[in-house]
Every structure is written in structure tokens, then in C-alpha cells.
Amino acid sequence: MSNAIIAFADKVISQKNKSITDEIFLLIQNNKDLMQEYLRLVEGNSLSSVNTQIGRHVKEAYKLTNAAERNDEPSSTLIKSYQEFV
């Protein structure tokens, strides 16, 4: 693979990493079965605890590193903000 293609792919992946947590919560929000399970988890735990644990697991699962920024305008209505990753 050429250096230009690798650089481009890295650029695209970097953009994806910035919003991956929001996309995970959108997936939950837009899937009836996942949303029902999420609501049951929130019922048995606090909303903050469930969301924080999901966010941390996303970071670990994809082996990501925190960016300096947080996004305070997520597309998902399930979260108020999320950590961006590099």
C-alpha cells in the first residue's frame, strides 16, 4: 500500500475515532432491542454509571487514546457529552 493511501486511511480512521462513542450510543438509540436492554440497565444502575462504563469499554475495545477534546453536542440523545479519541 502506498504512503499516500496509508496516510489517507489514517486520516479517515482518526475522524471516526473522534465520534465513535456517539455512534455507539446512536446504535443503541436506534435499535429497539438494544434500547430496551439499555433502559433495563439504566433502571438497575444509574444513567451516569451505565454511560460511563459503555464509554470506557468503547475506549478499551478499540484500544483508543483520549483526545484533548470532549464533544458537548452529541447526536445521540442518550448522552450529554462524550470523550473524543485519537
C-alpha positions as CSV (number, residue, x, y, z in Angstrom):
1,M,0.0,0.0,0.0
2,S,1.4,3.4,-0.9
3,N,2.2,6.0,1.8
4,A,-0.5,8.4,0.5
5,I,-3.1,5.7,0.8
6,I,-2.0,4.8,4.3
7,A,-2.0,8.5,5.3
8,F,-5.5,8.9,3.9
9,A,-6.8,5.8,5.7
10,D,-5.2,7.1,9.0
11,K,-6.9,10.4,8.5
12,V,-10.3,8.8,7.9
13,I,-9.8,6.5,10.9
14,S,-8.9,9.4,13.1
15,Q,-12.1,11.2,12.1
16,K,-14.1,8.0,13.0
17,N,-12.3,7.7,16.4
18,K,-13.5,11.2,17.3
19,S,-17.2,10.3,17.1
20,I,-17.2,6.5,17.8
21,T,-18.8,6.8,21.3
22,D,-21.6,9.0,19.9
23,E,-22.1,6.4,17.1
24,I,-22.3,3.6,19.6
25,F,-25.0,5.4,21.6
26,L,-26.8,6.2,18.3
27,L,-26.8,2.5,17.5
28,I,-28.4,1.8,20.9
29,Q,-30.9,4.6,20.5
30,N,-32.0,3.4,17.0
31,N,-32.3,-0.3,17.7
32,K,-35.4,-1.4,19.6
33,D,-33.9,-4.4,21.2
34,L,-30.7,-2.6,22.3
35,M,-32.7,0.3,23.6
36,Q,-34.9,-1.9,25.7
37,E,-31.8,-3.7,27.2
38,Y,-30.1,-0.3,27.8
39,L,-33.2,1.0,29.6
40,R,-33.2,-2.1,31.8
41,L,-29.5,-1.5,32.7
42,V,-30.3,2.2,33.5
43,E,-33.2,1.1,35.7
44,G,-30.9,-1.2,37.7
45,N,-27.9,1.2,37.8
46,S,-27.6,5.0,37.4
47,L,-27.6,6.6,34.0
48,S,-24.2,8.1,34.6
49,S,-22.8,4.7,35.6
50,V,-24.1,2.9,32.5
51,N,-23.0,5.6,30.1
52,T,-19.6,5.9,31.7
53,Q,-19.0,2.2,31.6
54,I,-20.1,2.0,28.0
55,G,-17.7,4.8,27.1
56,R,-14.8,3.3,28.9
57,H,-15.4,-0.1,27.3
58,V,-15.5,1.5,23.8
59,K,-12.1,3.0,24.5
60,E,-10.7,-0.3,25.7
61,A,-12.3,-2.4,22.9
62,Y,-10.9,-0.3,20.2
63,K,-7.6,0.5,22.1
64,L,-8.1,4.2,21.8
65,T,-6.4,7.2,23.5
66,N,-8.2,10.2,24.8
67,A,-8.0,13.3,22.7
68,A,-7.8,16.7,24.4
69,E,-11.4,17.5,23.4
70,R,-14.8,16.4,24.7
71,N,-17.8,16.8,22.4
72,D,-20.6,18.6,24.2
73,E,-23.0,18.3,21.2
74,P,-23.6,14.6,20.6
75,S,-26.1,13.4,18.0
76,S,-27.4,10.8,20.4
77,T,-30.0,11.9,22.9
78,L,-28.8,9.3,25.4
79,I,-25.7,11.2,26.3
80,K,-24.9,14.9,27.1
81,S,-21.3,14.7,26.0
82,Y,-18.6,12.2,25.1
83,Q,-14.8,11.9,25.1
84,E,-13.2,12.1,21.7
85,F,-10.4,9.8,20.9
86,V,-7.3,9.8,18.6
